[in-house]
Amino acid sequence: MTLTGTVTPDRPLIVVALPEEAAHLDTPFPVLLTGVGKVCATLAVSRVLAAGVLPSEIVNLGTAGALRAGLSGIHEISRVVQHDFDTVTIRALTGRTFGGPLELAGAGPVLATGDVFVSDPVLRAALAEQADLVDMEGYAVAAAAAAYGVPVRMIKQVSDEADGGAVISWAESVDACARILAAWLTDWQRAAGVR
């Protein structure tokens, strides 16, 4: 976990998993690098929010695999689910719901989050039944923010097809994805009157 800048209640906190994804960011806002996976993301976001000063919102930027052919570009997520947590069985066992879907303000696709880098076509097809994109941190960021009442805006750039070539595709495309995410942030800041 690395936090650059100071969290204040009048500014958003930018949350990104890896330095490669944040390589081209130019922002006056604080940036939190969480590390990879749900545990790292949960711990990093919770640690910053528990320090006592809450940001106006969290903007989560990152890459994601496409679960559907032809899905590309940058997207604002509308809903995030965990694909590696069995909510149905846990509800049957306990009578309570844990880890259910989280609704976000975006109007875009559904994101499935799990601690698996999806590169298996069979898993990809199964996940495509419930989501459009897949990543490894989104749900954790949204859940930690929700626990503290902080709104989340989640922006994901498609980096790969979440198939057999995903590992190579991600490595080859991450820098271009980071540039697109940085451009989105610059445009968003400009629209908000931030320089």
N, C-alpha and C positions, 0 to 999 in steps of 0.2 A: 504494500500500500504506500502510495506517495501522494501527498496533498501539496499542490503548489498554489500559493495565494491564501487569502483569508476569507472564510465564510462569513457573510453578513446577511441580515434579514431582508435587505433591499436588492439582493442580486441572486441569480441562479448559481447552482453548483453544477459544473460540467463533469460527468462521470463517464470514464472510458476504461476498458479492461487493460489494454496493452499500450505501451509507448509507440509501437508501430502504427496503431490506429489513431493516435494523437499527434503524430509526427509533424503535421502541418497546421495545427491549431494556432490561431492568432486571436487571443481573447483577453480582455481585462478581468474576466471572471475566474474564480478559483477552479482548478482542474484536479480531480481525484482519479488516480490510476489504481484500479482495484486488484489487478491480477486476474487470472483465468478461473472460471468456474463459479458455481453458486456459493460455495463457502467463502471464497475470497471476496466476492462481491458483497455478500451479506455482512461479513465482518467489517470491511472497509467502510461501506456506507453507514452502517450502524454506529461504528466508532466515531465517525465525523459528526453524525447527528446527535449522538449522546453527549458530545462535548458541550452542548447547551445552546449554541447559536444555530438556528435553523435557516437555511436559504429560502428565498422566495419560491423556488422550485428546483427540481433536479432535471437536467437535460442529459439523457443517456445516449451517447453516440457510439456506434460500433458496426462491425460487419456481421453478416448473417448469411446462412446458406439458403438457397431457394429450394422449396419442396415441390414446386410445380414448374414444368417446362415453360420456358419463355419469360419467367418472372425475373426482372432485373431492375436496376436503378435504386433510387433512394426512397424510403417509405417511412411514414409516421405510423407507429403501431397503435391499433385500437384496443387490442386485448392480448394478454399474455397468459400462457398456461405452462405447467411443468409437464414435460413428457416422460420424466423418469420417476414420478411419484404417483403411487396408486391411490388416488383420492377415494375412489369407489370402494375399494376393499377396506381402507382405513375407516370410512364412514360405516360400512357394514359391521366392522368389529367394535367400534367405539360409540356409534350413534352420533358422532360429531364430524363436521367437515373441516379438514385441514388441507391446505395447499390448493384450494379451489382457484378457478380462473380469476384474473384481475382485469377490470375494465379501465382503460385509459381514455384520455380526451381525444386522441387522434382518430382519424376517420379511415385509416389504412388497414393493412392486413393483420392477421393473427400471427403472433410469434410463439413458438414452442421453445422452452428453455430446458436444458438438461446438462448434466455433467458428462456428456458424450460428444466428441467431435463427430458429427454425422457424415460418414463417407460410405455407408453401406446402402445400396439401392433398395434392399428389402425394408430396412428401417425407414428410409426416406419415404417409401410408398405408404407405410403404416402411419407415419407422422402427417403425411399430406391429407389424411382423413380428418384431421382436427386443426391443422394450421397451414399457413402459407410459407412461413420462414422459420428458421431454427438458429438458435444461438446458445451460449453457455452462461450468460449473466443476467439477461433482461428481467426474468421473473424475480430474481433475488434483489435486484435494484428496486424494482417496483414494490416488492413486499416490505423491504426495509423502510422505504420512504413512506409507505402507507402506515406503518407502525408508529411513525412520528407525525403523521398528518401533513406530509409534504407532497404537493402534486408532482407528477412525473410526466415529462414529454420524452418519448422514446423514438429515436431516429436510427434506422438501420439501412446500411448500404449492402446490396447483394454482392458477395465476394466469390461465390462458387455455387455449384449445383447440388451440393450435399450428396454427392455420388462417389463412385470409385476414384475420381480424379480430384476430389475436394482438397486434399492436403496440398497437392502441387498447385492447384488453382488459387487457393487462399494465399500461399506464399508468394505467388507471382502477381497477385492482384492487390495485396494489402496496401501498398504505397499509393496506387491509383485510388483505391477506396478512401484512404486517409485524406487525400486531396479533395475528393468530393464531399466528404463529411466536413472538412474545414471550410469549404466554400459555402455549404449549407449554413454553418454556424455564422460565418461572416454576413451572409444575406439576412439571417434571422436577427443578428445584432443590429444591422443597419436599419431593418424595419422597426426595431424597438428603439431606435435613436441612440444606440450605443456605439461608440467609436473604439 
